[in-house]
């Protein structure tokens, strides 16, 4: 099936829009070392969120939002950064982050390594490092699903060798994890991507709501002019078969709108997802575009936009109590924002 290609801003257009000194969008404005965080911009739509600067429609100002007049969720303009980006010693290839409410701790996933990390609430130290056996080759997305018979249940998305979602359990005190025994369910929602290393990136769960089943949202990273970005969903039944795939019809995928058409030039790729239960919206992250969108899962309507500039490569996002918005960036940086 032919896939729509994302609409891209030209280099000249992006540079023209960067009067807020967003020079970390290096593919457009070039020259900066993206392995180090920046402290010169403060972090939110130069930051200012969705409308503090009255941005142009190309940058998602009020006139540019599909959901104008029907806002949902805490405005990004209310978020301010809590200090400078935090470097996590020993972590490489950080790919996503998830928050556990009962302990107020954060789990950091890294791809192509044998460790999984849990950090305290302010990232001052690692609560534990979990050694992995029989791990996925390339783990990219992470979601905390809640307690399960004394363990913690998570979902992660894998990019290679196949685009899959793994649901697994982790003992709260364990310092090792063998996926051979911990894996509970394996989903195969889409075919391997046309471009290597541009497959499943983000995974998040909408809990069961009334008659609506628990629902996974996932995103395909994409690559400008080569692989279309995608955002889709599927039902999660923990009592169902241990392996489900689109190929045999045991897994039904819902993709009611086309991400490439809906987001247009806003998102060069998709690198992370988080479902916000308070507003029934999705937070959608792009590392190529260094921006975060708040969108309606049912239509893709964009309600808010946050431009990011303080860390090299934004890979994951989560929300935590106390109005905290937390982002993780490769290779090992954490940014924490708090709403006023």
C-alpha positions in Angstrom: 0.0 0.0 0.0 1.4 3.4 -0.9 2.0 5.7 2.0 1.6 9.5 2.1 4.8 11.4 2.5 5.2 14.0 5.2 5.2 17.7 4.2 8.6 19.2 5.1 9.7 22.7 5.7 12.7 23.8 3.6 15.9 24.7 5.3 15.4 28.3 4.4 11.9 28.3 5.9 13.0 26.7 9.1 15.8 29.2 9.6 13.5 32.1 8.9 11.3 30.9 11.7 14.1 30.5 14.1 14.2 34.1 15.4 13.9 32.6 18.8 17.4 31.2 18.4 16.3 27.6 18.2 19.6 26.6 16.8 19.3 23.0 18.1 17.2 22.2 15.0 20.6 21.5 13.4 19.2 19.9 10.3 18.0 23.4 9.4 20.4 25.8 11.0 23.4 23.6 11.4 26.7 23.8 13.3 25.9 22.9 16.9 27.2 20.0 18.9 24.1 18.0 19.8 25.9 15.8 22.3 25.7 18.6 24.9 22.7 20.4 26.5 22.2 24.1 26.1 21.2 26.4 28.9 20.7 29.6 26.9 17.0 29.3 26.1 15.2 27.9 29.1 13.2 25.3 27.3 9.7 26.2 26.3 8.7 27.9 23.1 11.4 30.5 23.6 10.1 29.5 24.7 6.5 30.3 25.7 4.5 27.2 24.7 1.6 27.5 22.3 0.8 31.2 22.2 3.0 33.3 24.5 4.9 34.7 21.5 1.8 34.8 19.2 3.6 32.5 16.9 3.0 32.2 13.1 0.8 29.4 11.8 3.9 27.6 10.6 5.1 27.3 14.2 1.7 26.5 15.6 0.4 29.8 16.9 -3.3 30.2 17.8 -4.4 30.5 14.1 -2.4 27.4 13.2 -4.0 24.9 15.6 -6.5 22.4 14.3 -8.2 22.4 17.7 -8.4 26.2 18.1 -11.3 27.1 20.3 -11.5 23.6 21.9 -8.4 23.4 23.9 -7.7 20.4 26.2 -5.1 19.9 28.8 -2.7 22.1 30.8 -1.4 24.8 28.4 2.3 24.5 27.6 2.7 28.2 28.4 2.2 27.4 32.0 5.3 25.1 32.2 8.7 26.4 33.3 11.9 24.4 33.4 13.2 23.2 36.9 16.9 24.0 36.5 19.2 22.8 33.8 19.1 19.5 31.9 20.3 16.7 34.1 23.0 14.3 32.8 22.6 10.6 33.9 26.0 9.1 34.5 26.6 5.8 32.8 23.5 5.9 30.6 23.8 5.8 26.8 21.2 5.8 24.1 18.3 6.8 26.4 15.2 6.1 24.4 12.2 6.6 26.7 11.0 7.3 30.2 8.0 6.2 32.4 6.8 7.3 35.8 5.5 5.0 38.6 3.1 6.9 40.9 3.2 4.7 44.0 7.0 5.2 44.4 7.4 8.5 42.6 10.2 7.0 40.6 11.1 7.1 36.9 12.2 4.3 34.7 14.6 5.1 31.9 14.9 2.7 28.9 18.0 2.7 26.7 18.3 0.9 23.4 20.9 -1.6 22.4 22.3 -2.0 25.9 21.8 -4.6 28.7 20.6 -2.3 31.4 17.3 -0.8 32.5 17.3 2.0 35.1 15.1 3.3 37.9 15.7 6.8 39.3 14.4 8.7 42.3 12.0 11.6 41.9 14.7 14.3 41.3 17.1 12.1 39.4 19.8 12.6 42.0 20.7 8.9 42.0 19.7 5.6 40.5 17.5 3.5 42.8 18.6 0.4 40.9 20.1 -0.8 37.6 18.4 -3.8 36.2 20.6 -6.2 34.1 18.7 -7.7 31.1 18.8 -11.1 29.6 17.2 -12.2 26.3 16.5 -8.5 25.8 15.0 -7.0 22.6 17.6 -6.0 20.0 16.4 -2.4 19.8 14.0 -1.2 22.5 12.6 2.3 21.8 9.4 3.1 23.7 8.3 2.5 27.3 5.0 2.7 29.2 4.2 1.8 32.8 0.9 -0.1 32.9 0.5 -0.5 36.7 0.8 -3.2 39.4 0.3 -6.9 38.5 0.2 -9.6 41.2 3.0 -7.9 43.2 5.1 -7.0 40.2 5.2 -3.9 38.0 3.9 -4.3 34.4 5.4 -2.4 31.5 5.1 -2.3 27.8 8.0 -1.5 25.4 8.1 -1.1 21.7 10.9 -2.7 19.7 12.2 -1.5 16.3 14.4 -4.4 15.2 14.3 -7.0 13.9 10.5 -6.6 13.8 8.2 -3.9 14.9 6.7 -5.3 18.1 5.3 -4.4 21.5 6.3 -6.5 24.5 4.3 -6.5 27.7 6.4 -7.8 30.7 6.5 -7.9 34.5 9.3 -6.7 36.8 9.7 -7.5 40.5 9.9 -4.2 42.5 13.2 -5.3 44.1 14.8 -7.1 41.2 18.2 -6.2 39.8 17.9 -8.5 36.9 15.3 -9.3 34.3 15.1 -12.2 31.9 12.6 -11.6 29.2 12.3 -15.3 28.5 10.2 -15.6 31.7 9.1 -12.0 32.2 7.4 -11.6 28.8 3.6 -11.9 29.1 2.3 -10.7 25.7 3.8 -10.0 22.4 2.1 -7.8 19.8 3.1 -7.3 16.1 1.0 -4.3 15.0 2.7 -3.4 11.7 5.1 -4.8 9.1 8.9 -4.1 9.2 9.5 -0.5 8.2 10.7 0.2 4.6 13.7 2.1 6.1 15.8 0.4 8.7 15.8 1.9 12.2 12.7 4.0 11.4 10.1 1.7 13.0 8.1 1.7 16.3 9.3 4.4 18.6 6.6 5.3 21.1 4.1 3.3 23.1 1.5 4.5 25.7 -1.6 3.1 27.3 -5.1 4.6 27.7 -6.6 2.7 30.6 -10.0 1.1 30.3 -12.7 3.8 30.2 -16.3 2.6 30.9 -17.2 0.3 28.0 -14.1 1.2 26.1 -11.2 -1.3 26.5 -7.7 -0.5 27.5 -6.0 0.9 24.4 -2.4 1.1 23.2 -1.3 4.0 21.1 1.9 3.5 19.2 3.9 5.5 16.6 6.2 4.7 13.7 9.2 7.1 13.6 9.4 7.7 9.9 12.0 9.5 7.9 11.5 12.6 5.8 10.8 11.7 2.1 11.5 8.0 2.7 9.2 6.6 5.4 5.9 8.1 6.5 5.2 8.9 10.1 2.3 6.9 11.6 0.2 7.0 14.8 -2.2 4.2 15.4 -3.9 2.1 18.2 -5.1 -1.3 19.2 -6.9 -2.9 22.1 -5.1 -4.3 25.1 -6.6 -7.4 26.8 -4.2 -8.8 29.4 -6.2 -12.1 29.4 -5.9 -12.6 25.7 -3.5 -14.8 23.7 0.2 -14.4 24.5 1.0 -13.5 20.9 -1.1 -11.4 18.5 -0.3 -10.1 15.0 -1.9 -8.1 12.3 -0.8 -10.8 9.9 -3.2 -13.4 11.0 -6.0 -11.0 12.1 -5.6 -11.7 15.8 -4.6 -8.0 16.2 -6.8 -5.3 14.7 -5.1 -2.0 14.1 -7.1 1.3 14.2 -5.6 4.3 12.3 -8.5 6.7 11.9 -6.3 9.6 10.7 -3.1 10.0 8.8 -0.3 11.5 11.0 1.7 12.8 8.0 -1.2 14.7 6.7 -2.5 15.9 10.1 0.9 17.1 11.4 2.4 18.3 8.1 5.5 20.3 8.5 5.3 20.4 12.3 6.8 16.9 12.8 9.8 15.6 10.8 9.5 12.3 12.7 7.8 10.8 15.8 10.1 9.8 18.7 7.8 9.5 21.7 4.2 9.3 23.0 2.4 9.7 26.3 -1.3 9.5 27.1 -2.6 12.2 29.4 -5.6 10.8 31.2 -6.6 14.1 32.8 -7.4 15.6 29.4 -7.8 12.5 27.2 -5.0 13.8 24.9 -1.8 12.4 23.5 1.6 14.1 23.9 3.5 13.5 20.7 7.3 14.2 20.5 9.6 14.7 17.6 13.4 14.7 17.8 14.0 16.0 14.3 11.7 18.9 14.9 12.5 19.4 18.6 8.9 19.9 19.5 6.1 18.4 21.5 2.4 18.5 20.5 -0.8 17.9 22.4 -3.3 16.2 20.1 -6.7 14.6 20.2 -6.3 10.8 19.8 -9.6 10.5 18.0 -8.9 13.0 15.2 -5.3 14.2 15.4 -6.4 17.8 16.1 -3.5 19.8 17.5 -4.3 21.7 20.7 -0.9 22.9 21.8 2.8 23.0 20.8 6.0 23.3 22.8 9.3 24.0 21.0 12.4 22.5 22.7 16.0 23.6 22.5 18.0 22.6 25.6 19.0 19.0 24.9 20.4 17.2 21.9 17.8 14.6 20.7 14.4 14.3 22.4 13.3 10.7 22.6 10.7 10.3 25.3 8.1 12.1 27.4 6.0 11.4 30.5 3.8 13.3 33.0 4.1 13.0 36.8 2.3 14.3 39.9 2.8 17.9 40.9 2.4 19.2 37.4 5.7 17.7 36.2 6.4 17.2 32.5 9.6 15.2 32.0 11.6 14.6 28.8 14.5 12.3 28.1 17.0 13.0 25.4 19.9 11.0 23.8 22.4 10.3 25.0 21.5 10.7 28.7 19.8 14.0 29.5 16.6 14.7 31.5 14.6 17.9 31.5 11.9 18.5 34.1 9.2 21.2 33.7 6.5 22.2 36.2 3.2 23.8 35.5 2.3 26.9 37.4 
